[in-house]
Each structure stands twice: as structure tokens, then as C-alpha cells.
Amino acid sequence: MRTFSALLLVLVLLTGCGKEPLYQEQAYVFGTIVEVSIYGEEEAKARQGAAAVMGEFQRLHDMLHAWQPSALSSVNDAIARGKTRAASPELVALLRDAAQFSIQSGGTFNPAIGGLIKIWGFQSDTFQPLLPDEKKVAALLKANPQMTDLYYHPPVAGSSEKQVGSKNPAVMVDLGGYAKGYALDRAVALLQDQGISNALINIGGNVIALGTHGKRPWHIGIQHPRKPGAIATLELHDSEAVGTSGDYQRYFELGGKRYCHLLDPRTGQPVQGVQAVTLLARGERAGLLSDVTSKPIFIAGVAGWRAAVRSMHQTDALLIDAEGKAHLTESMQKRLKFSDDKTVTSIEP
């Protein structure tokens, strides 16, 4: 038995001569590699902008970590004890926003199932190829934790922080399918505030574009789910974002079967039959939409992915099934160029 933990990396295709005014900075945040690429600025200004973004990423990581000490884990600890916990206006807004996405998805996007993620062993930097106790899974499914179980009491005198609790002690919030998208949008806002108009931000495969790469759009590649390199490439335009969920990011194999960290809240089991989903979003909150929306599509699987795209009010999506066949919307087909002309595709309007 072997344990695998692979990072999802969208390959940023930054071609051209070395003299291009392109500044890049990398770090390790959110449990993955993050990269900020800024085009067309003096190095000092670009460096300052990248530093602001990296600082913001670390702040959000520290606030939203699901199992290490953080503002979010403090809320979870209080809920487990039947208590409430003071939370900042920002954290309250994120929790309420995530609850609305959960409703929109019909519950397949459900950050309240941190308890399931924990007993499967995925709330850890390293994990073992072990199946969880079936009784514990069944108990959590019966408890049916939902984001709508959270409640918010008014702040105490002299404070702006509301008290957060839950009528359901089984709620354990894990914003791993939300935080990176939110961080992308925050990064764009920070760079724009500093007068930076052209950048590409990549958080382990969740990517957002600001402006252009010189006289052309930004070019990115979508990681192949089963081998090195890109399965497809596309041009990413201003205010567009790509989010990818894959069964190759955090997973283990046991008895010849792959168990990934993407769990179906309805069954408590890792999703089977899908290798990866990529969602292209645009406009306001594109980063968040690309991150959140890829999860319900992945969970819906081959039979329900197209309906999930519609329910999340999106149009451009790609799903790679267990056999490597590419299912994609008509609008996504127009944006992608597959690396292998022999890739089997199914186009759905």
C-alpha cells in the first residue's frame, strides 16, 4: 500500500524572451505552491505588489485553517462543545456566503462536513491509506451537518464580532473548497489598489488573470490528471479564472482503489468515476466562483455534471471521467486546445 499526495498545478505558459518585464514570486501557502506573475511594471513596484498578495494569502491561511489553530478552528471547537465563539465580520460574511453556495448546489457543496473529511484522514498534512470506521461515517451522515445549521448572535457591547454557534454539534466547517477562490479575488483587488493592471495569480491550480501578458492574453495549461504536462491549454482573459478539482491532489490507494479527498456529502464516500473537473468563470468574484463551482460538478459525476453546471449558473466546464474521456460544454470547447488530438471528447450544449 502506498500513500499519494499530489499537488494540482495549472501550468502557466509564460513564453518569450528573458528580457520581458515579467516579475514572478513563489511561496507555499494553503498547503500548495502559489505564484504571482506581474507584467509590465518596474521591479520595485511589482515586488511590493507581490509581497502584499503573499501577505494576504498568509493572513487568510492563518484565519481559515481547518485543523490547525485558527479563527475558523476556534469556531469549530466551540460548536463541538455546544458553545458560541466570537468571529470577525469577515469570517461571518464568508460563512454566510458559503452557506448560500451550499443551498444553490443542493448540498453537494457543503463545507460543514469537516468531520467526514477528518475521519477519512484528509485533515492532515500527511495521511495514511486507511478506511474510516463505517459506524462513524454513518453517524455523521445521520447527523446531517449543514451550513444552514450555523447561527449568529449579535456582538456584545463594544465589539464588532458576532457570536457564531450551531444547533448541530456535528458541524465542522472546512473551507478548503472556498478559501483559495476567495484569496484569488482578494489578490486582484490588492494589485488593482496598487495600480497594477496585468498579473496572473496561481494558487495550486486555481488561477485568475488580471489584464494581459503584454499584447496577448495569458496562456495557461490544464494539468493532465494521470501524467505530467497539460491535457489542454487555453487563453485566460482579464477577470477570468480557472478552478480545477482532481482526484490526484490528495488521495491514497488501497486494494487497487483510489480514495480522494473530494467527498460526496450524501454518501460520506470519496467520489468515484471522475478524474478532474475544470471550471472557467468570469467577471465579478470569478476566483471564488471557479473554486466553489468545480466541487458540485465533480460530485455530480458523468451523469449529472451538466445539470450541476447549470444549477451553479455557469457555462464553461470540462470533466474528465474515469476512462480519460473529456466531457465539456460547447462554450468550453471553443476555449480549449487539447494537447493530444486523439483525446476522446463528448460535447454537450
Buried (B, 14 or more C-beta within 10 A) or exposed (E): EEBBBEBBBBBBBBEEEEEEEBBBBEBEBBBBBBBBBBBBBEEEBBBBBBEBBBEBBBEBBBBBBBBEEBBBBBBBEBBBEEBBBBBEEEBBEBBEBBBEBBEBBBBBBBBBBBBBBBBBBBBEEEBEBEBBEEEBBEBBBEBBBBBBBBEBEEBEEEEEBBBBBBEBBBBBBBBBBBBBBBBBBBBBEBBBEBEBBBBBBBBBBBBBBBBBBBEEBBBBBBBBBEEEEBBBBBBBBBBBBBBBBBBBBBBBEBEEEBBBBBBBBEEBBBBEEBBBBBBBBBEEBBBBBBBBBBBBBBBBBBEBBBEBBEBBEBBBBBBBBEEBBBBBBEEBBEBBEBBEEEBEEEEBE
